[in-house]
Amino acid sequence: MVASLILPWLRLRKVDIVYSERVSSQAIRMYFDYTTPAAGSLIRISDQPFTEWHNFATLPEPGKPGFSIVVSRGGEWAKQQILNPSSKIWVRGIPIYGVMRIACMFRRIVLVATSSGIGPCIPIVLEQKIPIRLLWISSNVRETFGNHLVETVVKANPQAIIYNTQQYGKPDIVKLTFRLVKEFNAEAVVVMSNKKVTEKVVYEMMSRGIPAFGTT
């Protein structure tokens, strides 16, 4: 038990951010080359390693070394990174698997992401190892995350539904998810959103007999 707590700190190191791409005033994409993680993994980063840590989904691209992360505005730390990105940053431990690794256990799935929750979904979508129907709900997706990221997702998953809440208002996410499950004949649902939405969608799908997963 003690060893498992100490080990990540023994692997504490400072790494280079190869370059940062400010995709909008609301988000920045940071690129790294110190490792090539598997799809569905997370890293912990910090510029003040003894006070705060931030978890981010890694975005490896098939056939390419390294990975990137997307930092969207949501707190003072993220705001400062967007305005004045670091050139180096602390990482702790090694990339760890997140809930998205569950996706490979099923033959067909529906992925539901709101806003920056798309981050953990992108590597699984790009891998194209299983049939996926993606539902991405956000405000002004292209303006927030940039055309390149959006086009990468659409190219890998042409049937993806990108729902712009700025244009269409807040959707009935449970109804929309359930409809996609039936249309796509999906075996499971994976949700990447805030605690309230994740718990609601997971509960409603499970109550209908559909395996559903998410992090809260």
C-alpha positions in Angstrom: 0.0 0.0 0.0 2.8 2.4 1.0 4.8 1.5 -2.1 1.8 2.3 -4.4 1.5 5.7 -2.8 5.2 6.5 -3.1 5.9 5.1 -6.6 4.2 7.9 -8.6 6.3 10.5 -6.7 9.5 8.6 -7.5 8.5 9.1 -11.1 8.0 12.8 -10.8 9.8 14.7 -13.5 9.7 17.8 -15.6 9.1 17.4 -19.3 9.1 19.7 -22.3 5.9 20.8 -24.0 7.0 20.5 -27.6 4.6 23.2 -28.7 1.2 24.6 -27.8 -1.6 25.5 -30.2 -4.2 28.0 -29.0 -7.2 26.7 -30.8 -9.4 29.5 -29.5 -9.8 31.9 -26.6 -11.4 29.0 -24.7 -8.9 26.2 -25.3 -5.3 25.3 -26.0 -3.8 22.0 -27.3 -0.4 21.0 -25.8 1.8 18.5 -27.6 4.3 16.1 -25.9 6.9 13.6 -27.1 8.3 12.0 -24.0 6.0 8.9 -24.4 3.3 7.5 -26.6 0.4 6.4 -24.4 -2.4 4.0 -25.3 -5.8 5.2 -26.2 -8.0 5.8 -23.2 -5.3 6.8 -20.8 -4.8 9.9 -18.6 -1.8 11.9 -17.3 -1.4 14.1 -14.3 0.3 17.4 -14.8 1.2 20.4 -12.7 3.3 23.6 -12.6 3.2 23.5 -8.8 3.7 19.8 -8.0 3.3 20.1 -4.2 0.1 22.0 -4.3 -2.2 21.0 -7.2 -2.5 18.4 -9.9 -4.7 18.2 -13.0 -5.8 15.1 -14.9 -6.1 15.2 -18.7 -7.0 12.6 -21.3 -4.1 11.9 -23.7 -4.8 12.2 -27.4 -2.4 9.9 -29.2 -2.8 9.8 -33.0 -2.5 6.3 -34.7 0.9 5.7 -36.2 2.4 8.9 -34.8 4.8 9.2 -31.7 3.8 11.4 -28.8 0.4 12.7 -27.8 -1.5 15.9 -27.0 -3.9 17.1 -24.5 -6.7 19.7 -24.7 -7.0 22.2 -21.9 -10.3 24.1 -22.0 -11.1 27.2 -19.9 -12.5 26.0 -16.6 -10.7 27.5 -13.6 -7.8 29.8 -13.0 -5.1 27.3 -13.8 -6.6 26.5 -17.2 -7.2 30.2 -17.9 -3.5 31.0 -17.3 -2.3 28.1 -19.5 -4.4 29.4 -22.4 -3.2 33.0 -21.9 0.5 32.1 -21.2 1.2 28.5 -21.9 4.1 26.8 -20.1 7.1 25.4 -22.0 7.8 22.7 -19.4 5.5 21.0 -17.0 5.7 18.4 -14.2 4.2 15.0 -14.7 3.7 12.3 -12.1 3.8 8.6 -12.6 3.0 7.1 -15.9 -0.2 7.4 -18.1 -3.0 5.4 -16.5 -6.1 3.9 -18.0 -9.4 5.7 -17.6 -13.0 4.6 -18.0 -12.7 4.8 -21.8 -10.8 1.5 -21.8 -14.2 -0.2 -21.1 -15.2 0.6 -24.7 -13.1 -2.2 -26.1 -15.1 -4.7 -24.1 -18.1 -4.2 -26.4 -18.8 -4.7 -30.1 -20.8 -1.5 -30.6 -21.1 1.5 -28.4 -22.5 5.0 -28.1 -20.1 7.6 -26.8 -21.7 10.7 -25.2 -19.5 13.7 -24.5 -20.3 17.2 -23.4 -17.9 20.1 -24.0 -14.3 19.1 -23.2 -15.4 15.6 -22.3 -14.7 14.9 -25.9 -11.0 14.6 -25.0 -11.0 11.0 -23.7 -13.3 10.0 -26.6 -11.1 11.1 -29.4 -8.4 8.4 -29.2 -11.0 5.6 -29.2 -12.7 7.2 -32.1 -9.5 7.6 -34.1 -8.5 3.9 -33.4 -11.6 2.7 -35.2 -11.3 -0.7 -33.6 -15.0 -1.0 -32.9 -18.1 0.6 -34.4 -18.9 3.8 -32.5 -21.7 6.4 -32.6 -20.6 9.6 -31.1 -22.8 12.3 -29.6 -20.9 15.5 -28.8 -22.9 18.2 -27.1 -21.2 21.6 -26.7 -21.6 25.3 -27.3 -20.0 26.6 -30.5 -17.8 23.5 -31.0 -15.7 24.8 -33.8 -15.1 28.2 -32.2 -14.1 26.6 -29.0 -12.0 23.6 -30.1 -10.9 24.7 -33.6 -11.7 23.3 -37.0 -8.7 20.9 -37.1 -9.8 19.0 -34.0 -13.5 18.9 -35.1 -12.6 17.8 -38.6 -10.3 15.0 -37.2 -13.3 13.7 -35.3 -15.7 13.9 -38.1 -13.3 12.3 -40.6 -12.9 9.3 -38.2 -16.6 9.1 -37.3 -18.7 10.6 -40.2 -22.0 9.8 -38.5 -21.0 11.7 -35.4 -23.7 14.0 -34.1 -22.3 17.4 -33.0 -25.0 19.2 -31.2 -24.5 23.0 -30.8 -26.3 24.2 -27.7 -25.7 27.8 -28.7 -27.9 27.2 -31.8 -30.4 24.6 -30.7 -30.6 25.0 -26.9 -30.2 22.4 -24.3 -31.2 18.9 -25.5 -32.9 16.0 -23.7 -29.7 14.1 -23.5 -31.3 10.9 -22.1 -33.9 10.8 -24.9 -31.2 11.5 -27.5 -28.8 8.9 -26.2 -31.5 6.2 -25.9 -32.6 6.9 -29.5 -29.0 6.5 -30.7 -28.6 3.2 -28.8 -31.7 1.8 -30.5 -30.8 3.1 -34.0 -27.2 1.9 -33.8 -28.0 -1.3 -32.0 -25.3 -0.4 -29.4 -24.4 -2.8 -26.6 -23.3 -0.1 -24.2 -23.0 3.7 -23.5 -19.9 5.6 -22.2 -20.5 9.1 -20.9 -17.9 11.8 -20.5 -19.5 14.8 -18.8 -19.9 16.5 -15.5 -21.1 14.6 -12.4 -24.8 15.5 -12.7 -25.1 14.7 -16.4 -23.0 11.5 -16.1 -25.0 10.1 -13.2 -28.3 10.9 -14.9 -27.5 9.3 -18.2 -25.9 6.3 -16.6 -28.8 5.7 -14.3 -31.4 6.2 -17.1 -29.6 3.8 -19.4 -29.0 1.2 -16.8 -32.7 1.3 -15.8 -33.5 0.4 -19.4 -31.2 -2.6 -19.3 -28.3 -0.9 -21.2 -24.8 -1.1 -19.7 -23.6 2.4 -19.1 -20.4 3.8 -17.7 -18.9 7.2 -16.8 -16.7 8.9 -14.2 -18.0 11.2 -11.5 
